[in-house]
Structures are given as structure tokens and as C-alpha cells.
């Protein structure tokens, strides 16, 4: 997503609207000093499988960049508005190009019982640890799989958000006029399974920025009996593309598009059993393929997870999760599935484990996260060691290991992408 | 209405104070520790403090934790009895100013007398609020020499107490009390010098399984704030590693009437500017 591809009109509109709110709000009596901070970092990742990627832009190098971040926020006292802008400037060695990216840029309008945030903003919902059910917002999987810091897994949305606070419940309502897809592992950096590798020219059609394509997301939440409860609803689009072909047996033309999606779900998080338990459910209503007969579009699914996290002595924390995706219309799916496609199980599952150990007054962090799918028989394992040399200087070394019995499962298809990464970050 | 509540609280505290002051000769060791916990962890109905922690390794390298802490006490049933004051519910809200990589991070704790705490962490980089599991008996608070328990207090019933002696420390009369944990704890023995007047711990020694002193707490400066004696300079030193943590309460205020709504997901995500400055 590190391209300036966003619709500038929306940003301009947001900023204008922001300015409007600012003018309308109370006068500034004693403005606070704006706060500025950021970081400089260098981040490299190289494939360690020794397999040459055809068409690789930089041989083994999957990620190679120097990046600078500047973040400014300004919440003048005695006013109801505030601003926050986070921008990155970077040089990418794989593309050998410079780029800028607006990570976030929004205005807050703060009232007693509600507030409004307009502009590019990162929203994270749900209680899963790296498993997303009701978090329907855009992700950058390429960043995640190539060892960039975790925050880059999340992309901002250009949106307006209303937060409501009442004694009974609170709510977040998000209106997203402009569609942002997930950033998936790309050609020239990653190996991935393609059922039709011979068809090169593929159009990708994103939902146009029209009123009818506006996405809506709602979260209603409250605490009850010591548990954090949330209910969610979303109407918009899948963020991973579906496939359209003239025929799926031996296609001559293929294009990609983002089908309509609605999600309804709920989550719970609570301290229990000496740790924290999490549970989440979401029904994915595949609106463009409700009968499950189109093999290019995902079938509707029920997704669910339960998790448990516990802290032990000496800064050791362990987290376990079980996650499942139950496909609707599985009979239709099997009947219509083209031979080139990987056949998923009706229930696709993951078991994840996270172990985190802090040492040396929490300046050294050893962490491990693993995904294992018993039905697809594949793994994704990411051990990482990081050290805070000083308060400002962070060094990290880690690997992303993909392995699987088959070459076309979620992680199995990536087994040639196993990589080692390094990061050095100076914060100021 | 709020003023009446505050008045009642002040009166109640006054009664406690009087009770403690006038009957100290007959206090049991447990009652002395109870008074100490009340003064140290539950002072005021609420508190706001800007706290600077210096984490210093044995080579002298410093790390900084600059934070604002808000704390509110909840007395069950509306009346603050002495027993409840040391065992009551509390809510904590912590906002980090420095270092820069954790700026704007917030942390919230609901502390209960009879069950595990609820803890939430807000990670601003991805706008995420999540519950976290911590082991407050053993986990270090933000990488310092203080455990979570050292910061927010230990339950009274978790130790047995013995008055070892009464002696002067830096010219102040102290009860010297030994605390032995009934169950698992970071220490096997703690010895506390508790000021006979303020009931604050002036010094504490923590012993490990080998019965070696490994950690030592000192209250370095005590100041009267709104009539409440407060240890505004504290230090915890690990005598085995040479690492130490110096804590300065740069500004402390009590009984501000911090609203219950502050301790919520809303303000974790957008820290209340008027409270965290």
C-alpha cells in the first residue's frame, strides 16, 4: 500500500470538512504546543530457501528499505477539535524507487456524548491475535510476511467515523466512501500459487467510489459482568479479489474483482481461569454468490475463534487460539470447483500459539508466533528476537518460515518464501 | 452532592486517622500493615500524579518512563470503612508521555479485592484496545525494579505479619514488621520499616528463597500534599543485579473528583487531555 494511490479528492474533502469544523468550534484560548515525533528505520528481508524467483526484481531481497516517519498531532486546549497526521517517506531497494505514504491523517471533533473522526484512520476490531473475523478493514499481508513491524499489517481507511457514548452501550459507526483492498504478496517479490499461471494479462477492477459502493461498519459495545462484549455489522466488499473467467476449465481471459460482502458478528473478552479468554464469531454473507455456485467467488462462511492467554512468572506469556471457517453450500462448492483450484475442506481450521518472553528488565524480547492448520497441513512460524539498546534504539532479527505438505494451501504455497529479516529503528 | 460525598470521605478519613493515631499502641502487626496499605496505595478518594521513573542499570545507563497515573478508589456500599479502604476496588489509568516509541500508549486496570484484575492496553499504532494477561506478583512494571504488585499493592490476607521491633530510621520512629507470604510470591520474606506517624513504608527489604536480600525499597522524600503524607521520591534497588529504579512524583493531587467514565475504552483510545497533562 506504499503507493500514493488514494483518491486525493476524498482527502481534500476531509481536510476541507475538518477545517470547517475547526472554524465552527470554540475559539482557541491557550493552545497547546503541537507534538512532533517519528522514527528512522532500516528494514531488510531476504529469502533463505535458495530458490530463484522467476522475474524477481532483486534476487533474494524481498524487502529492502530505509524509512522515515513523521507524526504530528495538535489538540488545542479549550477547543473541541484535534488533528493527527502520520506520514512516511521511504526508499525501496527492490523497486529502487522513492515513495511517500500517508499512514493516517485525520481530524477529531470531540463532544460530550459523541465524537467524530474524519480522514485516513486505522481501525482494529475483534479479539483475535493475528486472526481477523470482524476486523474487516484492509491489511497489508505482504508487509506482514516479509518481516515489517506489525503495525504495517494494518492499513488506514479513508473514512468518517462517529463514536457514540451512552450509559447503556457505546457505538462506532464508520462510513467508507473509497474502497481499499488488502495488499497481497506480489509478483516479483513472492512465490504464490496461481491456478492459471499461463494467463498473464489480468485486469483488476476495484469498486468505484460511488454512493452505492459506500462501505458501512458498525460496532456496538459495552461491559457486562466483567466481560467486554461487542456486536458488529459490515456491508461492503471482500478485500481479497475474486476471479472472473470466460470458463474455469481452460480459461483464455481472467479478470479480478472484489465481490460484495456483509458480515455480522460478535465478540467477548474476559479475565478468567487466571488469564484472559477471548471468543469471536462472524457470519460472512457472500452477497454475490449466496448459492455457492460461482467458483470464482468465496462461499458464505461462519468464522469463529476461541483464545486463552496467560502470564507466567518472569515475564513469560503464552497465548493459544483455535480458529475455524465453516463453509456454507459445500456441496455446490465441490460440484463447481475447477480442477486447477485447491479444494478446501468444509471446515478450515487454525491453531495458533504465541509465546513471549521478556528479559533484562524487558529490554530483550523473544517471541514466537505459529499458525498450524490441521486440515491443510501447513505451518507459518515467526520467531523474533528484539532488543531495546536504548529507549530510542530498537534492533530486531526474525524469520518467517512457511511449510506445508501441499504447494497450494494458504501457507504451503509460500514455502519458497521463507525469509529472514532485520530491523533497526531509531525513535525520536 | 459531590461536595457532600467529598466531605463524608474527608470525615471518614479523619476518623480513620484518629483511630490509627490514638490506638496505635494496641494495633496488631496486621493492623499496622493495613494502615500502611491504606496510606500508601489508597490515599485520597482519587489521585492524579505525573511520575518520572529512571531505570538505571549497573553501568549507569538510564532509561526513562514518564507517565501520568490516575487512580480512583471505590468503597463498597458507599461508606468508606477502614477495612474496605485497604481491600476496596480501585481503577487505574496510566498514560505514557515518554519514551517516544510508547508515547500515547495507555493502560487501565480494574483492581478487585476478591478476584483477578482486569487490564487493558491501548496500542496507538494500530488503534487497538485489548485485554492483557499479566502476572502482577512477578511481572516487572514497564521494565523497572517495581513489580505490578509494588505499584498497586498486595492483598492484606496474602501474608502473615510479625512485629520484629520498634526502632528509629532517619530520626523517625518505625514499626519493623516481617511479612511472610502464605502462598506463592516474588519474595519469601519482606521486612518493612513503617513510620509510626505517617504509616508510610520508609524502607522495605525483600528476601529470596536463599534468604538473601535481593531488592530494597526506600522512600527518599515525603511531602504533605492536601494533608496527605506522600512519598514523592522513591527508589527500588536490586542488590543482586545492581539495577535500580528512581521514581519522582513530579506533581501529585488528591481528591480531584475524577469521573468514573475516565476509566473506559473511550478514554483509553483518546486520553483525556485535561487529566493527563
Contacts between the chains, C-beta under 8 A, distances in Angstrom:
chain1	res1	chain2	res2	distance
A	32	B	273	7.6
A	35	B	103	7.9
A	37	B	100	4.9
A	37	B	103	6.3
A	39	B	100	7.9
A	39	B	101	7.4
A	75	B	273	5.8
A	77	B	273	6.4
A	77	B	274	7.7
A	108	B	270	7.1
A	110	B	270	7.4
A	115	B	270	7.4
A	121	B	127	7.2
A	122	B	125	7.8
A	122	B	126	5.7
A	122	B	127	4.8
A	123	B	127	6.0
A	124	B	126	5.0
A	124	B	127	5.3
A	124	B	128	4.2
A	127	B	130	7.2
A	150	B	126	7.4
A	151	B	125	3.9
A	151	B	126	5.3
A	153	B	126	7.7
A	154	B	126	4.7
A	154	B	127	7.9
A	163	B	266	7.2
A	165	B	261	8.0
A	165	B	266	5.9
A	170	B	265	7.3
A	170	B	266	6.7
A	221	B	265	7.3
A	226	B	118	6.6
A	228	B	131	6.9
A	228	B	265	7.8
A	269	B	130	7.5
A	269	B	131	5.0
A	270	B	131	7.7
A	271	B	115	7.8
A	271	B	116	5.2
A	271	B	117	7.2
A	271	B	118	5.1
A	271	B	119	7.8
A	271	B	131	6.8
A	271	B	133	7.8
A	274	B	116	6.6
A	275	B	133	4.4
A	276	B	131	4.6
A	276	B	132	6.8
A	276	B	133	4.6
A	278	B	131	7.8
A	309	B	132	7.5
A	309	B	133	4.6
A	310	B	133	5.3
A	311	B	132	8.0
A	311	B	133	4.4
A	311	B	134	5.0
A	311	B	135	4.1
A	311	B	139	6.4
A	312	B	135	6.2
A	312	B	138	7.9
A	313	B	135	6.2
A	313	B	137	7.9
A	313	B	138	4.3
A	314	B	138	6.0
A	315	B	138	7.7
A	315	B	139	5.7
A	315	B	140	6.6
A	317	B	133	6.3
A	358	B	140	7.8
A	358	B	143	7.8
A	361	B	55	6.4
A	361	B	57	7.4
A	361	B	140	6.5
A	361	B	143	4.6
A	361	B	144	7.3
A	361	B	145	7.8
A	361	B	243	6.1
A	362	B	140	6.0
A	362	B	142	7.2
A	362	B	143	3.4
A	363	B	63	7.8
A	363	B	143	6.6
A	388	B	63	7.9
A	390	B	61	7.4
A	390	B	63	7.1
A	391	B	63	4.9
A	391	B	64	6.0
A	391	B	98	7.6
A	391	B	99	3.7
A	391	B	100	7.8
A	391	B	101	7.5
A	392	B	99	6.6
A	392	B	100	6.9
A	392	B	101	7.5
A	394	B	101	7.0
A	425	B	101	7.8
A	427	B	99	7.0
A	427	B	100	4.6
A	427	B	101	4.2
A	428	B	100	5.9
